Amino acid sequence: MQSGPREIFTPFRPIPLDVPEGMKPNEFFNSTENLNDLVHNNGLLVNPENLLLYRKALGHSNTFDTSIIYNTSKTILNPLGRPVRRTQVPENVRHVWNRMNQIIIEYMLEQFPDPQQHLVLAGEASLDATWPLTSPGVPSIRMLHNHFIVFPMAELRSAKPADSKNPNLTDGGQHSLFEEHMHDVYREFICKALQLEVLRPISDDSARFDLTGYPHGLPSWEIPGGAATLEDVRFWHEYDLVLKGFLDFYRTFFSQVSSRNAPMLPDLYFPDQVQNVLLFNNAFLKTAKMVRDRCITDPAYANAIRWQPAFKQLIYRNEEGKLIVTISQNSIGNAITELLGVVVNRAPDAEAYEKAEPALVDKLLEVRRRLIEADLGEGIATEHWGKE
């Protein structure tokens, strides 16, 4: 079978939400009122840390699809002031979140054990707080949330090929920018900055999801020991180190794009490596100049730049059964699934969704039961399910 990105269609039940007159839908979706609807109609579990587990009403997959959101809608009313990446989350919240992640991923791997039958993935995409609220493609809920998704491989194999030039699949040009122009310095920096003991660097070929051929050229790490390693707190520490290294690289690069010979940023995680590896590297600074010069003359290009760190970080299982961590630049509008070459088109079709709903909800309620048992929250009752 020819390798390449796939485009699938996922039915959903239309959401009966009335957007107030004069508001754009993406403005309303950031409101506390919309989050109330999310809790009351799709909420599964909540805890004192304000972490909310919910069913994805507009899901990627009807086999298994859920999210955890750090629901700060009532404690931080300014959408631009809400945490948009894990490094901005209080330590006690991150600790609970990691435990929730571990239990949900463990459940997915237990329920879907055959990598030839199901693609399993979990991760998050940053919601860049510098986006104007009315820009096309702005995330619908401007708060940090992550995704847990399972796709049947049969569905992916039978899906039609996706357009490889789809802007979401190309990361809006930013992945090619890092990969084509700064491949070596990016990897040198990551290797020197991250002192990893659990995660093991893995080659592009070994990391690849063969059906789609994605991800393309991203730094990736294998999780030795598979699901059992997710029970080790050191793994989650290193998972954060991967993000911190990426943030230092991204922020340093775009500081140089913004201002020629900009001073080193004051709040870096790996200042020595930034100074010694990045700010004395000709390819790094040459690429920054190339982007800066284009921004000056091309307003559309400049407007598309994500000046603050924008990322997708993912744990996934490939066809060989390897659990892999990877991280990529994020572009406007693309979903986390597209990092693996899976483009999801959601289609309103209540009848088709309702056929899949009972099995999906059963799995979500079992995940909730395990989280409650581990003292990670209390159940939420909706018209679709009870509190227990």
Protein Blocks (a to p, Z undefined) as FASTA:
>chain_A
ZZdddddddddddddddddehiafklmmmpmklmmmmmmmmpfbdcfkopacdddfbafb
fkbccdddddfklmmmblklgcfbfklpcfklmmmmmmmmmmmmmmmmmmmmbfklpccd
dddddddfkbcfkbghiafbdcdddddddddfklmmmpccddfklmklnonommmmmmmm
mmmmmmmmmmmmpccfkbccddfklmpcfknopaehiacdddehijmlmmpmklmmmmmm
mmmmmmmmmmmmmmmmmpghiacdfkbfblmlmmmmmmmcfklmmmmmmmmmmmmmmmkl
mmmpcfbacddddddddfkopacdddddddehiafklmnopacdddddfklmmmmmmmmm
mmmmmmmmmmmmnopaccdddfkbcfZZ
